[in-house]
Amino acid sequence: MGRTINWEFPTLAPFQKEWLDDPHRFKFIEGATGTGKTYVCEPFIFQESHAPTKRGDEYWWVAPTIEQARAVFDGVVRMIEDAGATDIYRVDKTLREITTPQGGILCFKTGENPDHLFGIRNVRLVVVDEFTRCRIKLWPALLSIANKTGCSIIFIGNYQGEDTEWHLLIEDIKNSADVRYWKTTAEVAVEQGIMPQEMFDAAKKMLPEAVFNALYLCRGSSDPSLLVDYAAVNDIWTNDHIAEGAPGLICDIALHGSDRFVLSTFMGRVLVDIEIHEKRKPEEVTAIIQGKATANNVPRSSIVYDADGMGAYLTGYLRGALPYHGGNAMKPVQGQKMAYQNMRAQTHFLTADQINARGYYFKTNLHRPELEQEIYACLRTSGQDAAGRWGIIKKDAPIIGAKARLGRSPDIFDTIHMNEYRFLAPMPIFTGAAAEIAESRRVKYRTRKPPDRNVFKGR
């Protein structure tokens, strides 16, 4: 006699029920954060996989990255394990596939390379999670599959702005007979009891207006205070056309180790790793930096450290590294068209320029939600000062500062814009390091003439 397992389906809000019950083949849901898109679609595809047309029919959950696909897969596997049903479900952790007792196969895939998805003929349902973070090339690949099998596709994701590629595609096809489009705001979720009012109010207080409007109200495209384009930030994690460059290590820590220590590893403008350590002693910080530099072949001259923080007690090991003083004057660069109030403003603007030009690639998804919030929380001033210089709003500024918006310091993004300091002329750093060594040996050190701070002469 066969076993019976009852899976409990979540209670749906009216707007969520409408999503699932609608008969259109292609459904696009640009829903605000907290509207339960994944919450309802994950059990829905699990339920559908138990009623295949024939054994071997596939039901795809497609995520922007392997890590995100694996996270959902692991969650479903834990659910099966907790129910004691591992004897009737076949789980393949290598392929990220789950075969149901009825013969349907749940497949958890990544949309990172859409070319790998062509040619499949037994797909019955596809759910694309965080589709607005996927490459637009995913659409023709999935459309080809749907035209072969007649399957339906549900696209769920956050609204990213009216000028993004996905939104422009939706605007172009939403009146087609097979397409249905929803733009569900957080206000609807609050009204129907899905989102607490306190969460909505907190987000409104913490986020820049343009970002809040996009993530929670599903409207707008840009804000003059934002340093970066919304769509460009979304692309940072898919810009794999960026070639790796010289290795670098960026270190940010509060004075005397009173806060967390963030260490980011770069290959040129490719971010490959982020480490966060809580409250470390100076000797521990030194050991961590030294170990990370050795492991990644980072020369001392390619280590950038927050000299206003750890420089007070790590100068021994960091001699020869690049001390970053955010409050110092900007560094003149040949051909530079803009003047900045200080070094911090300069590196923020230069980083924003690179992000907007799709010049940065974050190869790791570590701390992605937190990092995205920090990028949007760093705002520029409303205009130039009396000297014609551009600036950024201090992170300690009340109400509009990054700390006030986030409830914490933007430590991770600090290491991103500090990386840009590596690409400014390093000539003064060499002179300063030599003088520091001379001072430690009590030897007078003088250059033949004042160094030209605008020209790098290959040292």
DRENDO-1510 file (C-alpha; in Angstrom, 1 decimal, always signed):
<recs>
REC; n; res; u; v; w
REC; 1; MET; +0.0; +0.0; +0.0 .
REC; 2; GLY; +1.4; +3.4; -1.1 .
REC; 3; ARG; +2.2; +6.2; +1.4 .
REC; 4; THR; +0.3; +9.5; +1.4 .
REC; 5; ILE; +2.0; +12.8; +2.2 .
REC; 6; ASN; +0.0; +15.9; +2.6 .
REC; 7; TRP; +1.8; +19.1; +1.6 .
REC; 8; GLU; +0.3; +22.3; +3.0 .
REC; 9; PHE; +0.0; +25.1; +0.5 .
REC; 10; PRO; +0.3; +28.7; +1.8 .
REC; 11; THR; -2.8; +30.8; +2.2 .
REC; 12; LEU; -2.8; +33.3; -0.6 .
REC; 13; ALA; -3.8; +37.0; -0.7 .
REC; 14; PRO; -6.3; +37.9; -3.4 .
REC; 15; PHE; -3.6; +39.4; -5.6 .
REC; 16; GLN; -1.3; +36.3; -5.2 .
REC; 17; LYS; -4.2; +34.0; -6.1 .
REC; 18; GLU; -4.8; +36.1; -9.3 .
REC; 19; TRP; -1.1; +35.6; -10.3 .
REC; 20; LEU; -1.4; +31.8; -10.1 .
REC; 21; ASP; -5.0; +31.4; -11.5 .
REC; 22; ASP; -4.5; +33.5; -14.5 .
REC; 23; PRO; -4.5; +31.3; -17.7 .
REC; 24; HIS; -2.0; +33.3; -19.8 .
REC; 25; ARG; +1.1; +31.4; -21.0 .
REC; 26; PHE; +3.5; +34.2; -20.2 .
REC; 27; LYS; +3.1; +36.0; -17.0 .
REC; 28; PHE; +5.3; +38.9; -15.9 .
REC; 29; ILE; +5.1; +40.0; -12.3 .
REC; 30; GLU; +7.1; +43.1; -11.3 .
REC; 31; GLY; +6.3; +43.1; -7.6 .
REC; 32; ALA; +7.6; +45.2; -4.8 .
REC; 33; THR; +9.9; +43.7; -2.2 .
REC; 34; GLY; +7.8; +41.7; +0.3 .
REC; 35; THR; +4.8; +40.9; -1.9 .
REC; 36; GLY; +5.5; +37.2; -1.6 .
REC; 37; LYS; +6.5; +36.4; -5.2 .
REC; 38; THR; +8.9; +33.6; -4.3 .
REC; 39; TYR; +6.8; +32.6; -1.3 .
REC; 40; VAL; +3.9; +31.5; -3.5 .
REC; 41; CYS; +5.6; +30.4; -6.7 .
REC; 42; GLU; +8.0; +28.0; -5.0 .
REC; 43; PRO; +5.2; +25.7; -3.6 .
REC; 44; PHE; +3.2; +26.2; -6.8 .
REC; 45; ILE; +5.9; +24.7; -9.1 .
REC; 46; PHE; +6.5; +22.0; -6.5 .
REC; 47; GLN; +2.7; +21.2; -6.7 .
REC; 48; GLU; +2.7; +21.2; -10.5 .
REC; 49; SER; +5.6; +18.8; -10.7 .
REC; 50; HIS; +3.4; +16.2; -9.1 .
REC; 51; ALA; +1.0; +16.1; -12.1 .
REC; 52; PRO; +3.2; +15.6; -15.1 .
REC; 53; THR; +1.8; +14.8; -18.5 .
REC; 54; LYS; +4.3; +11.9; -18.7 .
REC; 55; ARG; +7.2; +10.7; -16.6 .
REC; 56; GLY; +10.3; +12.8; -17.2 .
REC; 57; ASP; +8.5; +16.1; -17.7 .
REC; 58; GLU; +10.6; +18.9; -16.3 .
REC; 59; TYR; +9.6; +21.9; -14.2 .
REC; 60; TRP; +12.3; +24.6; -14.1 .
REC; 61; TRP; +13.1; +27.1; -11.4 .
REC; 62; VAL; +15.5; +29.5; -13.1 .
REC; 63; ALA; +17.5; +32.0; -11.0 .
REC; 64; PRO; +20.1; +34.7; -12.0 .
REC; 65; THR; +23.0; +32.7; -10.5 .
REC; 66; ILE; +23.9; +29.2; -9.5 .
REC; 67; GLU; +24.1; +30.3; -5.8 .
REC; 68; GLN; +20.5; +31.5; -5.9 .
REC; 69; ALA; +19.2; +28.4; -7.6 .
REC; 70; ARG; +21.0; +26.2; -5.2 .
REC; 71; ALA; +19.6; +28.1; -2.2 .
REC; 72; VAL; +16.0; +27.4; -3.4 .
REC; 73; PHE; +16.9; +23.8; -4.2 .
REC; 74; ASP; +18.4; +23.3; -0.7 .
REC; 75; GLY; +15.2; +24.7; +0.8 .
REC; 76; VAL; +13.0; +22.2; -1.0 .
REC; 77; VAL; +15.3; +19.3; -0.2 .
REC; 78; ARG; +15.2; +20.2; +3.5 .
REC; 79; MET; +11.4; +20.3; +3.3 .
REC; 80; ILE; +11.4; +16.8; +1.9 .
REC; 81; GLU; +13.8; +15.6; +4.5 .
REC; 82; ASP; +11.8; +17.1; +7.4 .
REC; 83; ALA; +8.7; +15.3; +6.1 .
REC; 84; GLY; +10.6; +12.0; +6.1 .
REC; 85; ALA; +10.0; +11.5; +2.4 .
REC; 86; THR; +13.5; +10.9; +1.1 .
REC; 87; ASP; +12.5; +7.3; +0.2 .
REC; 88; ILE; +9.9; +8.4; -2.4 .
REC; 89; TYR; +11.6; +11.5; -3.8 .
REC; 90; ARG; +14.8; +11.0; -5.8 .
REC; 91; VAL; +17.3; +13.9; -5.1 .
REC; 92; ASP; +20.3; +14.6; -7.3 .
REC; 93; LYS; +22.4; +17.3; -5.5 .
REC; 94; THR; +24.9; +17.4; -8.3 .
REC; 95; LEU; +22.4; +18.3; -11.0 .
REC; 96; ARG; +20.1; +20.1; -8.5 .
REC; 97; GLU; +17.1; +17.9; -9.6 .
REC; 98; ILE; +14.3; +16.4; -7.6 .
REC; 99; THR; +12.1; +13.6; -9.1 .
REC; 100; THR; +8.7; +13.4; -7.6 .
REC; 101; PRO; +6.9; +10.0; -7.1 .
REC; 102; GLN; +4.7; +10.8; -10.1 .
REC; 103; GLY; +7.7; +11.2; -12.3 .
REC; 104; GLY; +7.9; +15.0; -12.7 .
REC; 105; ILE; +11.4; +16.4; -12.4 .
REC; 106; LEU; +12.1; +19.7; -10.6 .
REC; 107; CYS; +15.2; +21.3; -12.1 .
REC; 108; PHE; +16.9; +24.3; -10.5 .
REC; 109; LYS; +18.9; +26.1; -13.1 .
REC; 110; THR; +20.8; +29.3; -13.6 .
REC; 111; GLY; +20.2; +31.9; -16.3 .
REC; 112; GLU; +23.8; +33.0; -16.3 .
REC; 113; ASN; +24.3; +31.4; -19.7 .
REC; 114; PRO; +21.1; +31.3; -21.7 .
REC; 115; ASP; +22.7; +29.4; -24.6 .
REC; 116; HIS; +22.8; +26.3; -22.4 .
REC; 117; LEU; +19.0; +26.3; -22.1 .
REC; 118; PHE; +18.1; +25.7; -25.8 .
REC; 119; GLY; +16.9; +22.5; -27.2 .
REC; 120; ILE; +14.9; +21.0; -24.3 .
REC; 121; ARG; +11.6; +19.4; -25.4 .
REC; 122; ASN; +9.9; +18.1; -22.2 .
REC; 123; VAL; +9.5; +21.3; -20.1 .
REC; 124; ARG; +6.0; +21.9; -18.8 .
REC; 125; LEU; +6.5; +25.0; -16.5 .
REC; 126; VAL; +9.2; +27.6; -15.9 .
REC; 127; VAL; +9.4; +30.0; -13.1 .
REC; 128; VAL; +12.1; +32.7; -13.5 .
REC; 129; ASP; +13.0; +34.1; -10.1 .
REC; 130; GLU; +14.5; +37.6; -10.0 .
REC; 131; PHE; +14.1; +37.9; -13.7 .
REC; 132; THR; +14.9; +41.6; -13.7 .
REC; 133; ARG; +18.4; +40.7; -12.6 .
REC; 134; CYS; +18.8; +38.2; -15.4 .
REC; 135; ARG; +20.2; +38.9; -18.8 .
REC; 136; ILE; +17.7; +39.9; -21.5 .
REC; 137; LYS; +19.2; +37.1; -23.6 .
REC; 138; LEU; +17.2; +34.7; -21.4 .
REC; 139; TRP; +13.9; +35.7; -23.0 .
REC; 140; PRO; +14.6; +34.3; -26.5 .
REC; 141; ALA; +16.0; +31.1; -25.1 .
REC; 142; LEU; +12.9; +30.5; -22.9 .
REC; 143; LEU; +10.6; +31.6; -25.7 .
REC; 144; SER; +12.2; +29.0; -28.0 .
REC; 145; ILE; +11.5; +26.3; -25.4 .
REC; 146; ALA; +7.9; +27.4; -24.8 .
REC; 147; ASN; +7.2; +27.3; -28.5 .
REC; 148; LYS; +8.4; +23.7; -28.7 .
REC; 149; THR; +6.6; +22.4; -25.6 .
REC; 150; GLY; +3.7; +24.8; -25.2 .
REC; 151; CYS; +4.7; +25.3; -21.6 .
REC; 152; SER; +3.9; +28.4; -19.6 .
REC; 153; ILE; +6.5; +30.8; -18.0 .
REC; 154; ILE; +6.1; +32.9; -14.9 .
REC; 155; PHE; +8.6; +35.8; -14.5 .
REC; 156; ILE; +8.8; +37.2; -11.0 .
REC; 157; GLY; +11.1; +40.0; -9.9 .
REC; 158; ASN; +11.5; +43.4; -8.4 .
REC; 159; TYR; +10.7; +46.5; -10.4 .
REC; 160; GLN; +14.1; +48.0; -11.6 .
REC; 161; GLY; +13.0; +51.1; -13.4 .
REC; 162; GLU; +11.0; +52.1; -16.5 .
REC; 163; ASP; +14.2; +52.4; -18.6 .
REC; 164; THR; +15.6; +48.9; -18.0 .
REC; 165; GLU; +15.7; +46.3; -20.8 .
REC; 166; TRP; +13.2; +44.0; -19.2 .
REC; 167; HIS; +10.7; +46.7; -18.5 .
REC; 168; LEU; +11.0; +48.0; -22.1 .
REC; 169; LEU; +10.4; +44.4; -23.4 .
REC; 170; ILE; +7.3; +44.1; -21.2 .
REC; 171; GLU; +5.9; +47.4; -22.5 .
REC; 172; ASP; +6.5; +46.1; -26.0 .
REC; 173; ILE; +4.7; +42.7; -25.6 .
REC; 174; LYS; +2.2; +43.2; -22.7 .
REC; 175; ASN; -0.8; +43.6; -25.1 .
REC; 176; SER; -0.1; +40.3; -26.8 .
REC; 177; ALA; -2.7; +37.6; -26.5 .
REC; 178; ASP; -0.4; +35.2; -24.6 .
REC; 179; VAL; +1.0; +37.8; -22.1 .
REC; 180; ARG; -0.3; +39.2; -18.8 .
REC; 181; TYR; +1.5; +41.8; -16.8 .
REC; 182; TRP; +1.2; +42.8; -13.1 .
REC; 183; LYS; +2.9; +45.7; -11.3 .
REC; 184; THR; +2.2; +45.0; -7.6 .
REC; 185; THR; +3.2; +47.6; -5.1 .
REC; 186; ALA; +4.0; +47.2; -1.4 .
REC; 187; GLU; +1.0; +49.4; -0.6 .
REC; 188; VAL; -1.2; +46.5; -1.9 .
REC; 189; ALA; +0.7; +44.1; +0.3 .
REC; 190; VAL; +0.2; +46.3; +3.3 .
REC; 191; GLU; -3.5; +46.6; +2.6 .
REC; 192; GLN; -4.0; +42.8; +2.3 .
REC; 193; GLY; -1.9; +42.0; +5.4 .
REC; 194; ILE; +1.1; +40.5; +3.6 .
REC; 195; MET; +3.6; +43.2; +4.7 .
REC; 196; PRO; +3.6; +44.9; +8.1 .
REC; 197; GLN; +3.1; +48.7; +8.0 .
REC; 198; GLU; +6.2; +49.1; +10.2 .
REC; 199; MET; +8.4; +47.4; +7.5 .
REC; 200; PHE; +7.0; +49.7; +4.8 .
REC; 201; ASP; +7.6; +52.8; +7.0 .
REC; 202; ALA; +11.1; +51.8; +7.9 .
REC; 203; ALA; +12.1; +51.3; +4.2 .
REC; 204; LYS; +10.7; +54.7; +3.3 .
REC; 205; LYS; +12.8; +56.3; +6.0 .
REC; 206; MET; +16.1; +54.4; +5.2 .
REC; 207; LEU; +16.2; +54.3; +1.4 .
REC; 208; PRO; +16.7; +57.2; -1.1 .
REC; 209; GLU; +13.4; +58.3; -2.6 .
REC; 210; ALA; +14.1; +56.9; -6.1 .
REC; 211; VAL; +15.1; +53.5; -4.7 .
REC; 212; PHE; +12.1; +53.3; -2.4 .
REC; 213; ASN; +9.8; +54.3; -5.3 .
REC; 214; ALA; +11.3; +51.5; -7.4 .
REC; 215; LEU; +11.5; +48.7; -4.9 .
REC; 216; TYR; +8.3; +49.4; -3.0 .
REC; 217; LEU; +6.1; +51.5; -5.2 .
REC; 218; CYS; +7.2; +50.1; -8.6 .
REC; 219; ARG; +7.6; +53.5; -10.2 .
REC; 220; GLY; +10.2; +55.9; -11.5 .
REC; 221; SER; +13.6; +55.5; -13.0 .
REC; 222; SER; +16.2; +57.9; -11.6 .
REC; 223; ASP; +17.0; +60.5; -9.0 .
REC; 224; PRO; +19.4; +63.4; -9.5 .
REC; 225; SER; +21.0; +62.7; -6.1 .
REC; 226; LEU; +21.9; +59.1; -7.1 .
REC; 227; LEU; +25.5; +58.6; -8.3 .
REC; 228; VAL; +24.6; +55.5; -10.2 .
REC; 229; ASP; +22.1; +54.4; -12.7 .
REC; 230; TYR; +19.6; +51.8; -11.3 .
REC; 231; ALA; +20.0; +49.4; -14.3 .
REC; 232; ALA; +23.8; +49.7; -14.2 .
REC; 233; VAL; +23.8; +48.5; -10.6 .
REC; 234; ASN; +21.8; +45.5; -11.6 .
REC; 235; ASP; +24.3; +44.7; -14.3 .
REC; 236; ILE; +27.4; +44.7; -12.0 .
REC; 237; TRP; +26.9; +41.0; -11.2 .
REC; 238; THR; +26.6; +40.0; -14.9 .
REC; 239; ASN; +29.3; +42.2; -16.4 .
REC; 240; ASP; +31.5; +39.1; -17.1 .
REC; 241; HIS; +33.0; +40.9; -20.2 .
REC; 242; ILE; +35.3; +42.7; -17.8 .
REC; 243; ALA; +38.8; +41.1; -17.9 .
REC; 244; GLU; +40.6; +40.5; -14.6 .
REC; 245; GLY; +43.5; +42.9; -13.9 .
REC; 246; ALA; +46.2; +43.4; -11.3 .
REC; 247; PRO; +45.3; +42.0; -7.9 .
REC; 248; GLY; +44.5; +44.4; -5.1 .
REC; 249; LEU; +43.4; +44.2; -1.5 .
REC; 250; ILE; +41.1; +46.9; +0.0 .
REC; 251; CYS; +40.9; +47.2; +3.8 .
REC; 252; ASP; +38.4; +49.2; +5.8 .
REC; 253; ILE; +38.2; +49.1; +9.6 .
REC; 254; ALA; +37.1; +51.6; +12.3 .
REC; 255; LEU; +39.8; +53.1; +14.6 .
REC; 256; HIS; +41.0; +50.7; +17.3 .
REC; 257; GLY; +38.9; +47.9; +15.9 .
REC; 258; SER; +35.7; +49.0; +17.4 .
REC; 259; ASP; +33.6; +48.0; +14.4 .
REC; 260; ARG; +33.7; +45.4; +11.7 .
REC; 261; PHE; +36.7; +44.9; +9.5 .
REC; 262; VAL; +35.9; +44.5; +5.8 .
REC; 263; LEU; +38.4; +43.1; +3.3 .
REC; 264; SER; +37.7; +43.0; -0.4 .
REC; 265; THR; +39.9; +41.3; -3.0 .
REC; 266; PHE; +40.0; +42.7; -6.5 .
REC; 267; MET; +41.5; +41.7; -9.8 .
REC; 268; GLY; +41.5; +45.1; -11.5 .
REC; 269; ARG; +37.9; +46.1; -11.3 .
REC; 270; VAL; +36.7; +42.6; -10.8 .
REC; 271; LEU; +35.6; +41.9; -7.2 .
REC; 272; VAL; +36.3; +38.3; -6.4 .
REC; 273; ASP; +35.9; +38.1; -2.6 .
REC; 274; ILE; +34.5; +39.9; +0.4 .
REC; 275; GLU; +35.4; +39.0; +4.0 .
REC; 276; ILE; +33.8; +40.6; +7.0 .
REC; 277; HIS; +35.3; +40.2; +10.5 .
REC; 278; GLU; +33.9; +41.5; +13.8 .
REC; 279; LYS; +36.0; +43.5; +16.3 .
REC; 280; ARG; +39.6; +42.3; +15.7 .
REC; 281; LYS; +42.7; +43.2; +17.6 .
REC; 282; PRO; +45.5; +45.0; +15.6 .
REC; 283; GLU; +47.7; +41.9; +15.5 .
REC; 284; GLU; +44.8; +39.8; +14.2 .
REC; 285; VAL; +44.0; +42.4; +11.5 .
REC; 286; THR; +47.6; +42.4; +10.4 .
REC; 287; ALA; +47.6; +38.6; +10.2 .
REC; 288; ILE; +44.4; +38.5; +8.2 .
REC; 289; ILE; +45.6; +41.1; +5.7 .
REC; 290; GLN; +49.0; +39.4; +5.3 .
REC; 291; GLY; +47.5; +36.0; +4.8 .
REC; 292; LYS; +45.0; +37.3; +2.2 .
REC; 293; ALA; +47.7; +39.2; +0.3 .
REC; 294; THR; +49.9; +36.2; +0.2 .
REC; 295; ALA; +47.1; +33.9; -0.9 .
REC; 296; ASN; +46.2; +36.2; -3.8 .
REC; 297; ASN; +49.7; +37.4; -4.8 .
REC; 298; VAL; +48.9; +41.0; -3.9 .
REC; 299; PRO; +52.0; +43.2; -3.7 .
REC; 300; ARG; +52.3; +45.6; -0.8 .
REC; 301; SER; +51.9; +48.5; -3.2 .
REC; 302; SER; +48.4; +47.2; -4.3 .
REC; 303; ILE; +47.0; +47.2; -0.8 .
REC; 304; VAL; +44.7; +50.2; +0.0 .
REC; 305; TYR; +43.9; +50.8; +3.6 .
REC; 306; ASP; +41.7; +53.4; +5.4 .
REC; 307; ALA; +44.5; +55.5; +6.9 .
REC; 308; ASP; +42.0; +57.4; +9.0 .
REC; 309; GLY; +41.2; +54.2; +10.8 .
REC; 310; MET; +43.7; +51.4; +10.9 .
REC; 311; GLY; +46.6; +53.5; +9.8 .
REC; 312; ALA; +47.2; +54.5; +13.4 .
REC; 313; TYR; +48.4; +51.1; +14.4 .
REC; 314; LEU; +49.2; +49.0; +11.3 .
REC; 315; THR; +51.8; +51.2; +9.7 .
REC; 316; GLY; +54.5; +48.6; +10.4 .
REC; 317; TYR; +53.1; +45.9; +8.1 .
REC; 318; LEU; +51.4; +48.4; +5.7 .
REC; 319; ARG; +54.6; +50.3; +4.9 .
REC; 320; GLY; +54.6; +50.7; +1.2 .
REC; 321; ALA; +50.9; +50.2; +0.9 .
REC; 322; LEU; +48.4; +52.9; -0.3 .
REC; 323; PRO; +47.0; +55.0; +2.6 .
REC; 324; TYR; +43.6; +56.3; +1.8 .
REC; 325; HIS; +42.7; +59.6; +3.5 .
REC; 326; GLY; +39.1; +60.4; +2.4 .
REC; 327; GLY; +39.3; +64.0; +3.7 .
REC; 328; ASN; +42.4; +64.8; +1.7 .
REC; 329; ALA; +42.4; +67.0; -1.3 .
REC; 330; MET; +41.5; +65.4; -4.6 .
REC; 331; LYS; +44.3; +64.0; -6.7 .
REC; 332; PRO; +44.6; +65.9; -10.0 .
REC; 333; VAL; +44.6; +63.6; -13.0 .
REC; 334; GLN; +45.5; +64.6; -16.6 .
REC; 335; GLY; +42.4; +65.0; -18.7 .
REC; 336; GLN; +40.0; +65.1; -15.7 .
REC; 337; LYS; +37.1; +67.4; -16.4 .
REC; 338; MET; +35.5; +67.6; -12.9 .
REC; 339; ALA; +36.8; +69.0; -9.6 .
REC; 340; TYR; +35.9; +67.3; -6.3 .
REC; 341; GLN; +35.7; +68.6; -2.8 .
REC; 342; ASN; +38.0; +65.8; -1.4 .
REC; 343; MET; +39.4; +62.4; -2.1 .
REC; 344; ARG; +36.3; +60.6; -0.9 .
REC; 345; ALA; +34.1; +62.5; -3.4 .
REC; 346; GLN; +36.6; +61.8; -6.2 .
REC; 347; THR; +36.7; +58.1; -5.7 .
REC; 348; HIS; +32.9; +57.9; -5.3 .
REC; 349; PHE; +32.3; +59.7; -8.6 .
REC; 350; LEU; +35.0; +57.7; -10.4 .
REC; 351; THR; +33.5; +54.5; -9.1 .
REC; 352; ALA; +30.0; +55.6; -10.2 .
REC; 353; ASP; +31.4; +56.5; -13.7 .
REC; 354; GLN; +32.8; +53.0; -14.0 .
REC; 355; ILE; +29.6; +51.3; -12.7 .
REC; 356; ASN; +27.5; +53.3; -15.1 .
REC; 357; ALA; +29.8; +52.4; -18.0 .
REC; 358; ARG; +29.5; +48.7; -17.0 .
REC; 359; GLY; +33.2; +48.8; -16.0 .
REC; 360; TYR; +32.9; +46.8; -12.8 .
REC; 361; TYR; +32.1; +43.1; -12.4 .
REC; 362; PHE; +31.3; +41.6; -9.0 .
REC; 363; LYS; +32.2; +37.9; -9.5 .
REC; 364; THR; +30.9; +37.0; -6.0 .
REC; 365; ASN; +27.3; +37.3; -4.7 .
REC; 366; LEU; +28.4; +37.5; -1.1 .
REC; 367; HIS; +26.5; +40.2; +0.8 .
REC; 368; ARG; +24.8; +41.3; -2.4 .
REC; 369; PRO; +21.5; +42.7; -0.9 .
REC; 370; GLU; +23.5; +44.7; +1.7 .
REC; 371; LEU; +25.9; +46.0; -0.9 .
REC; 372; GLU; +23.1; +47.1; -3.2 .
REC; 373; GLN; +21.5; +49.1; -0.4 .
REC; 374; GLU; +24.9; +50.7; +0.4 .
REC; 375; ILE; +25.4; +51.8; -3.2 .
REC; 376; TYR; +22.1; +53.5; -3.3 .
REC; 377; ALA; +22.5; +55.1; +0.1 .
REC; 378; CYS; +25.6; +57.1; -1.1 .
REC; 379; LEU; +24.3; +60.3; -2.6 .
REC; 380; ARG; +25.9; +63.4; -4.2 .
REC; 381; THR; +25.3; +66.9; -3.2 .
REC; 382; SER; +22.7; +69.0; -5.0 .
REC; 383; GLY; +25.3; +70.9; -6.9 .
REC; 384; GLN; +28.8; +72.3; -7.0 .
REC; 385; ASP; +30.1; +74.4; -4.1 .
REC; 386; ALA; +31.4; +78.0; -4.5 .
REC; 387; ALA; +34.7; +76.7; -5.9 .
REC; 388; GLY; +32.9; +74.7; -8.5 .
REC; 389; ARG; +33.7; +71.3; -6.9 .
REC; 390; TRP; +31.4; +68.3; -6.7 .
REC; 391; GLY; +30.8; +66.5; -3.4 .
REC; 392; ILE; +29.0; +63.6; -1.8 .
REC; 393; ILE; +26.7; +63.8; +1.2 .
REC; 394; LYS; +28.6; +62.9; +4.4 .
REC; 395; LYS; +27.6; +59.5; +5.6 .
REC; 396; ASP; +27.2; +60.9; +9.1 .
REC; 397; ALA; +24.8; +63.6; +8.0 .
REC; 398; PRO; +21.4; +63.4; +9.8 .
REC; 399; ILE; +18.4; +62.1; +7.9 .
REC; 400; ILE; +20.0; +61.9; +4.5 .
REC; 401; GLY; +23.4; +60.5; +5.3 .
REC; 402; ALA; +24.2; +56.8; +4.5 .
REC; 403; LYS; +24.3; +55.9; +8.2 .
REC; 404; ALA; +20.9; +57.5; +8.9 .
REC; 405; ARG; +19.4; +55.7; +5.9 .
REC; 406; LEU; +20.9; +52.3; +6.5 .
REC; 407; GLY; +21.1; +52.3; +10.3 .
REC; 408; ARG; +24.8; +51.4; +10.0 .
REC; 409; SER; +28.0; +52.4; +8.1 .
REC; 410; PRO; +28.3; +51.5; +4.4 .
REC; 411; ASP; +31.4; +49.5; +5.1 .
REC; 412; ILE; +31.3; +47.2; +2.1 .
REC; 413; PHE; +30.8; +49.9; -0.5 .
REC; 414; ASP; +33.6; +51.8; +1.2 .
REC; 415; THR; +36.0; +49.1; +0.0 .
REC; 416; ILE; +34.6; +49.4; -3.6 .
REC; 417; HIS; +35.2; +53.1; -4.1 .
REC; 418; MET; +38.5; +52.9; -2.3 .
REC; 419; ASN; +39.6; +50.4; -5.0 .
REC; 420; GLU; +39.4; +53.2; -7.5 .
REC; 421; TYR; +42.2; +54.9; -5.6 .
REC; 422; ARG; +44.6; +52.2; -7.0 .
REC; 423; PHE; +44.1; +53.6; -10.5 .
REC; 424; LEU; +45.2; +57.1; -9.5 .
REC; 425; ALA; +48.9; +58.0; -10.0 .
REC; 426; PRO; +50.8; +56.2; -7.2 .
REC; 427; MET; +54.0; +58.4; -7.5 .
REC; 428; PRO; +53.4; +60.3; -4.2 .
REC; 429; ILE; +52.9; +57.1; -2.3 .
REC; 430; PHE; +56.3; +55.9; -3.2 .
REC; 431; THR; +58.0; +59.1; -2.0 .
REC; 432; GLY; +56.0; +59.0; +1.2 .
REC; 433; ALA; +56.9; +55.3; +1.9 .
REC; 434; ALA; +60.6; +56.0; +1.3 .
REC; 435; ALA; +60.4; +59.0; +3.7 .
REC; 436; GLU; +58.7; +56.8; +6.3 .
REC; 437; ILE; +61.4; +54.2; +6.0 .
REC; 438; ALA; +64.1; +56.8; +6.4 .
REC; 439; GLU; +62.4; +58.3; +9.4 .
REC; 440; SER; +62.2; +54.9; +11.1 .
REC; 441; ARG; +66.0; +54.6; +10.6 .
REC; 442; ARG; +66.5; +58.2; +11.7 .
REC; 443; VAL; +68.1; +59.1; +8.3 .
REC; 444; LYS; +67.2; +62.4; +6.6 .
REC; 445; TYR; +65.5; +61.8; +3.3 .
REC; 446; ARG; +65.0; +64.4; +0.6 .
REC; 447; THR; +64.0; +64.2; -3.0 .
REC; 448; ARG; +66.0; +66.1; -5.5 .
REC; 449; LYS; +63.0; +68.2; -6.4 .
REC; 450; PRO; +59.3; +68.3; -5.3 .
REC; 451; PRO; +57.6; +65.3; -6.9 .
REC; 452; ASP; +55.2; +65.9; -9.7 .
REC; 453; ARG; +52.0; +64.6; -8.3 .
REC; 454; ASN; +50.3; +64.5; -11.7 .
REC; 455; VAL; +52.6; +62.2; -13.6 .
REC; 456; PHE; +53.4; +58.6; -13.0 .
REC; 457; LYS; +57.0; +57.8; -14.1 .
REC; 458; GLY; +56.9; +54.1; -13.8 .
REC; 459; ARG; +58.2; +53.5; -10.4 .
</recs>
